[in-house]
Amino acid sequence: MAPRRLLLVGEGNFSFAAALSETLDPSTSITATCLQRPADLARDPLARENLQLLRERGTEVRFGVDCTQLVDAFELQDREFDRIYFNFPHCGRKAGVAKNRELLAKFFQSCADVLAEEGEVHVALCRGQGGTPADKPMREWHNSWQVVAMAALGGFILSDVHPFSCEAVPGYKCTGYRSQDKSFHVEGALNHIFTRSLPYEGLQPRISRIKLGGQWFSFLEPEVLVGKLNRGFLEAPSYHPIKTINEKLIAELGKAFPLKRLKCSSPLLPQGDTGVLTSCHCDILSSAFWISLREDNSNFESLTGGTTQDMEDFLVSSSELSLPKHPRRDSKEEAQKGMYGQAKVCLRPSLLVHVQALIQAPDFLPGSLYILSGPVFQKCRISPSTMPAFHETLFILGFNKNLKDGCLQSLLDHLKGILDSLLTQTLLKGSKLGSSVEFVFQPPGEDYMITVKSQNFGPDCVKDLIIGSVTTSATSIIHKDQCFVCVSMNLDLLAMLVWGISDWRMLWTFDNRFLKNFAPGKIEPFKSYSLYPPYYVHDISFWLDTNKRFDEVEFHTVARAVSQDTVISIQFLSRFQHPKTEQVSLCYRLTYQTCDKALTQQQVASMQSQLRKEIQQRLHVTPR
């Protein structure tokens, strides 16, 4: 393993470099730099002493190095530093926050050219300068140096922050701007540690192929679901927390009930299969994503720019119970409906669509707990606890009608005990769980909502979070003497609560650092590698088309797609009706923020501009 290479910029009297060189492993090399020339430091006895120590230890010292132009200071073979330090940057004299922000922005952009791929940038700032909640007290954003926003301009995210202690580096003496006698006030100072963000590049919808009933089809994935199809979180090789929580649930329920695990079918439902939705949850169908399949007999290699997904194996159920494959229309019906060569399908909005097929099967066994797990997709409003794609697990228990009350209560008691146990495993270690699981009865039927009182989405946001449902209304014409209980659980929300993950988007990140938080068999609080990401607020107003109904859910969906899920909040501000034309205008406030990537004001402005174009085209409104 190559020795670590450290770069120190903006050194004043070189006391930090001298102190650091004493504490580090001999295999670690230090390059200490400053903007001044040697003659500028000649009058400082402490600087001369430290420079002599550094030379005796073989430390490289460079003068006249501009930290905003690091690429010019080092040849290509001398770059790739593992860590870059910049202690108490300042433009000097009475430079305002704007000038110092500019210094930080140019510094971070410069670091991107000379930092190793997994390197760190350490920036120490005086109390309040950073503008993050870690500062005590926290300055108003406009009056701070906005360090996380400036770092984003260089493609960096804040991964850690802790108090800066001079005592931790014996011999370090902080100086003022350009080694002036008056030093900076370091009491309450913080050391901010930044790492590279994944590049924020616009992901394009992929072309996928699927085999249904022996025929190959291709389709373009919905823009709003880019990066969320075929991720395989529940598959065998995965150690994603969603799989971990699902396996723990199933293992515990297996101690009380005989289990029948089923293999999940394709998430695509042909138009003829959606009738099952209308009989159980009409509102689910209205939230489904509809896509067009095109008959495709091409070779795999011909799909340029896309991916090929052979889902035939997903259409085969487990040997324990036969799930019906999606039926194909005959050519006469296809011709009548204009469907030959093209089929209309929706992405499965819930696993509940499979309930009827399961309980009508002749080999369905009462007393056994049938389990089906897989991804589902729903259009929804933007909020901290709603997501267009998540993983659902479905438990179905059949029993004799005479035993209904006892069997239902037994299942609910076991489920409550398991969930309470899971949700309290990290409670003493920092979990934000507020109370235990409750089953809230939903009149007039016999259904329940599974809720947890949670602070997981902010300290001032205590809410009853719905993580699942219990329904008892399903009936079977094959097994008329049986009652059925269906328990649906949102595994994504459950995983968030168990590990203390505050943002559902983190579950879908492509950043490898996310999965490093999760050791097999262990449940410990999640530690985010992206702290206090900046947020940007933009308002948008538009005139409605008097001849078309405005669909607010569709507005949220378009915002999700255009922003690639960086819009975290859409707040309705006002409604205005023109006194003469009676035309109606709506105004909304959008908040943009990422959870795992660097996001800049310029990128957000571009998204906002694109959103104005998209809503005009898709929703037939006129932006103001």
C-alpha positions, -999 to 999 in steps of 0.1 A, spaced: 0 0 0 14 34 -10 22 58 18 -4 85 25 4 118 9 -8 149 28 -10 184 14 -11 215 37 -21 248 21 -23 283 35 3 275 62 11 307 82 40 300 105 42 262 96 36 252 132 7 229 121 30 212 96 58 208 122 34 194 148 17 171 123 51 157 111 58 146 147 26 126 152 24 108 118 37 75 107 71 78 90 56 63 58 33 93 55 47 122 34 38 158 39 39 187 15 36 220 33 28 251 13 21 288 18 12 317 -5 40 339 9 76 340 -4 105 330 19 114 367 24 79 374 38 86 349 67 121 359 74 109 383 102 89 355 120 112 336 144 86 309 150 82 303 112 120 301 108 122 275 136 94 254 122 108 255 87 142 243 100 124 214 118 106 204 86 137 204 65 155 183 91 126 157 89 127 157 51 93 174 47 87 191 14 81 228 17 68 250 -11 64 288 -12 42 309 -35 15 282 -38 -20 296 -46 -45 272 -31 -70 281 -58 -46 270 -85 -32 238 -72 -31 221 -106 -4 247 -116 17 239 -86 21 202 -91 31 181 -120 8 153 -130 29 126 -113 30 147 -80 -8 149 -76 -32 124 -61 -30 136 -24 -48 115 1 -56 145 23 -56 183 19 -57 206 49 -67 242 49 -68 257 84 -88 290 89 -89 303 54 -94 340 50 -91 366 23 -76 391 47 -83 423 64 -120 432 63 -130 409 35 -167 401 37 -185 368 36 -189 370 -2 -151 372 -8 -144 344 16 -171 322 0 -154 328 -33 -121 318 -18 -136 285 -6 -154 278 -39 -121 283 -59 -102 262 -33 -126 233 -36 -126 234 -73 -88 234 -73 -88 204 -48 -107 183 -73 -77 184 -96 -51 170 -71 -70 149 -46 -71 111 -48 -104 94 -56 -111 85 -20 -92 114 -5 -104 139 21 -103 177 23 -101 191 58 -112 227 63 -111 243 98 -133 274 103 -140 297 132 -172 294 151 -202 302 130 -184 306 97 -195 273 81 -232 280 84 -241 244 93 -262 231 122 -229 219 137 -220 255 146 -232 266 180 -247 290 177 -256 287 140 -254 318 119 -281 328 94 -273 312 61 -269 345 42 -244 357 68 -222 326 68 -195 312 44 -219 285 32 -192 260 32 -213 230 21 -226 250 -9 -191 262 -18 -178 226 -16 -205 214 -39 -191 236 -66 -160 214 -65 -180 182 -64 -176 176 -26 -199 167 2 -195 172 39 -189 137 54 -178 146 90 -174 176 113 -159 178 147 -144 204 171 -110 217 161 -86 213 190 -52 230 191 -43 206 220 -47 177 197 -18 190 176 8 200 203 29 229 192 4 243 167 -1 281 171 -28 296 150 -19 329 133 -40 355 116 -42 364 80 -7 361 64 9 355 97 -3 387 113 3 389 151 -34 389 158 -46 353 156 -80 339 147 -104 331 176 -103 293 175 -127 287 205 -157 268 191 -139 262 158 -149 232 137 -129 209 114 -150 201 83 -141 169 64 -152 167 28 -151 138 4 -159 134 -33 -195 131 -44 -206 108 -71 -208 129 -103 -242 146 -107 -248 135 -142 -283 133 -157 -293 96 -158 -312 87 -189 -341 62 -191 -330 28 -202 -345 6 -228 -353 -28 -213 -365 -60 -228 -389 -85 -212 -403 -118 -222 -441 -123 -216 -458 -154 -227 -430 -164 -250 -429 -130 -268 -401 -104 -264 -411 -68 -258 -390 -37 -252 -400 -6 -232 -385 27 -221 -385 30 -183 -404 60 -169 -382 90 -164 -393 93 -127 -381 58 -120 -347 60 -135 -322 41 -113 -350 23 -95 -359 -7 -118 -341 -40 -115 -318 -31 -86 -321 -65 -70 -321 -54 -34 -340 -85 -23 -320 -110 -44 -297 -136 -29 -263 -118 -32 -276 -86 -17 -269 -74 18 -289 -43 15 -308 -33 47 -341 -38 29 -333 -74 24 -319 -77 60 -351 -64 75 -373 -86 53 -353 -117 62 -355 -109 100 -393 -104 97 -398 -137 79 -374 -156 102 -393 -144 134 -427 -151 119 -414 -186 109 -411 -194 146 -449 -191 150 -463 -202 116 -454 -226 89 -441 -205 59 -447 -207 22 -423 -183 4 -432 -174 -31 -411 -160 -59 -422 -126 -70 -435 -123 -106 -426 -96 -130 -436 -60 -119 -453 -55 -152 -491 -61 -153 -507 -64 -187 -539 -43 -191 -561 -74 -188 -547 -83 -154 -555 -49 -138 -591 -60 -131 -579 -75 -98 -571 -40 -87 -605 -26 -90 -619 -53 -67 -595 -45 -38 -580 -10 -40 -594 13 -67 -571 42 -56 -540 21 -62 -549 17 -99 -551 55 -103 -516 59 -90 -500 33 -113 -473 40 -139 -486 30 -173 -461 22 -200 -462 9 -236 -445 -24 -246 -434 -27 -282 -430 -61 -297 -392 -66 -302 -376 -94 -321 -342 -78 -324 -310 -91 -310 -299 -80 -276 -270 -61 -291 -292 -39 -312 -306 -20 -282 -279 7 -283 -277 29 -252 -300 6 -232 -300 -26 -212 -315 -59 -217 -335 -75 -190 -346 -111 -193 -373 -114 -167 -385 -148 -178 -373 -164 -145 -394 -139 -125 -425 -152 -142 -419 -187 -128 -433 -190 -93 -418 -211 -65 -426 -248 -65 -447 -244 -33 -475 -225 -50 -483 -218 -86 -487 -182 -94 -504 -177 -128 -483 -162 -156 -497 -132 -174 -520 -143 -201 -515 -131 -237 -543 -118 -258 -551 -138 -289 -545 -122 -323 -582 -114 -329 -584 -95 -296 -551 -77 -303 -564 -67 -337 -596 -53 -323 -579 -33 -297 -550 -21 -319 -526 -39 -296 -508 -61 -321 -471 -53 -319 -478 -31 -288 -492 -37 -254 -503 -14 -226 -490 -24 -192 -487 -8 -158 -459 -13 -132 -473 -31 -102 -485 -5 -77 -489 -31 -49 -484 -67 -42 -521 -68 -32 -528 -73 -69 -517 -109 -64 -539 -118 -35 -568 -131 -55 -546 -154 -76 -531 -168 -45 -562 -175 -24 -580 -190 -54 -553 -216 -60 -565 -251 -53 -533 -260 -33 -536 -230 -9 -532 -244 26 -550 -229 56 -528 -222 86 -497 -215 65 -483 -180 62 -477 -172 25 -450 -146 18 -445 -125 -12 -419 -97 -14 -409 -74 -42 -406 -38 -55 -438 -18 -62 -443 16 -80 -468 44 -73 -473 80 -83 -475 101 -52 -471 135 -38 -436 145 -26 -431 142 11 -405 127 35 -424 94 38 -438 89 4 -418 73 -24 -425 64 -61 -407 31 -57 -404 9 -26 -403 -27 -15 -433 -44 -1 -437 -77 17 -471 -94 18 -482 -120 44 -513 -139 37 -529 -163 63 -560 -184 57 -580 -200 84 -614 -215 92 -641 -188 97 -649 -202 131 -613 -194 142 -612 -159 128 -609 -138 159 -583 -160 175 -561 -164 144 -562 -127 136 -553 -117 171 -525 -142 172 -510 -129 139 -512 -93 151 -497 -100 185 -467 -119 169 -462 -91 143 -464 -64 170 -438 -82 191 -414 -86 162 -417 -50 150 -413 -36 185 -382 -57 190 -367 -46 157 -375 -9 162 -360 -8 197 -327 -25 188 -310 8 181 -331 29 205 -304 32 232 -277 38 205 -294 69 190 -325 57 172 -352 84 169 -381 61 174 -408 76 196 -430 47 206 -441 12 198 -461 -2 169 -499 3 169 -527 -12 149 -552 16 142 -587 3 133 -602 17 101 -640 18 102 -664 8 88 -646 -25 78 -622 -47 97 -590 -33 84 -561 -18 103 -532 6 96 -499 -3 111 -484 29 125 -453 40 144 -449 74 162 -416 87 147 -393 116 148 -372 101 120 -380 130 96 -369 159 118 -368 167 156 -398 190 153 -418 165 131 -434 139 154 -459 120 133 -477 87 131 -459 70 103 -480 44 84 -457 15 76 -483 -11 66 -519 -23 65 -540 -53 76 -570 -63 55 -595 -91 61 -619 -85 33 -605 -109 7 -627 -139 -2 -622 -171 -22 -647 -189 -43 -625 -220 -41 -620 -220 -3 -654 -207 8 -650 -219 44 -619 -198 50 -611 -163 60 -580 -145 49 -558 -119 65 -534 -99 43 -506 -79 59 -488 -55 37 -455 -39 50 -434 -11 35 -399 -25 39 -382 8 29 -399 28 57 -393 0 82 -356 -1 73 -354 37 77 -369 35 112 -347 6 123 -314 21 112 -323 57 117 -321 66 80 -338 100 76 -341 101 38 -357 73 17 -336 83 -13 -305 71 5 -318 35 1 -315 39 -37 -280 55 -38 -253 42 -61 -226 53 -37 -208 23 -23 -203 40 10 -239 35 19 -237 -3 21 -205 -1 41 -226 9 70 -243 -24 72 -225 -54 86 -242 -88 81 -263 -98 110 -259 -65 129 -282 -36 133 -265 -4 143 -275 33 137 -268 45 102 -241 72 99 -245 93 69 -215 103 47 -233 134 35 -241 159 63 -261 191 61 -265 192 23 -275 227 11 -310 234 0 -323 258 -26 -358 273 -28 -376 284 -60 -412 295 -66 -432 287 -96 -466 300 -107 -487 292 -138 -521 298 -154 -544 267 -155 -561 256 -187 -598 261 -182 -606 231 -203 -584 206 -184 -584 194 -148 -551 202 -131 -537 170 -115 -515 179 -86 -501 144 -82 -490 146 -118 -473 180 -111 -454 163 -83 -444 134 -106 -431 158 -133 -411 177 -106 -396 144 -94 -386 134 -129 -371 167 -140 -352 171 -108 -342 135 -105 -357 133 -70 -339 164 -57 -372 182 -50 -379 173 -14 -409 196 -8 -437 213 -28 -457 238 -8 -489 254 -22 -486 291 -16 -516 308 -33 -544 307 -57 -553 338 -78 -583 343 -101 -581 371 -126 -610 395 -120 -617 400 -157 -608 367 -175 -615 346 -144 -585 325 -153 -569 308 -123 -533 309 -114 -515 287 -88 -483 293 -70 -460 267 -54 -427 268 -35 -402 240 -44 -373 231 -22 -344 212 -38 -319 192 -18 -299 159 -23 -290 134 3 -259 118 -12 -245 141 -40 -231 176 -44 -258 199 -57 -251 235 -68 -273 265 -72 -266 265 -109 -278 230 -114 -310 237 -95 -316 269 -116 -313 247 -147 -337 221 -133 -362 249 -125 -360 262 -160 -366 228 -174 -395 222 -151 -413 253 -165 -410 238 -200 -421 204 -190 -452 214 -171 -463 235 -200 -459 206 -223 -472 178 -201 -498 195 -179 -510 221 -204 -504 251 -180 -489 284 -189 -459 294 -166 -460 331 -155 
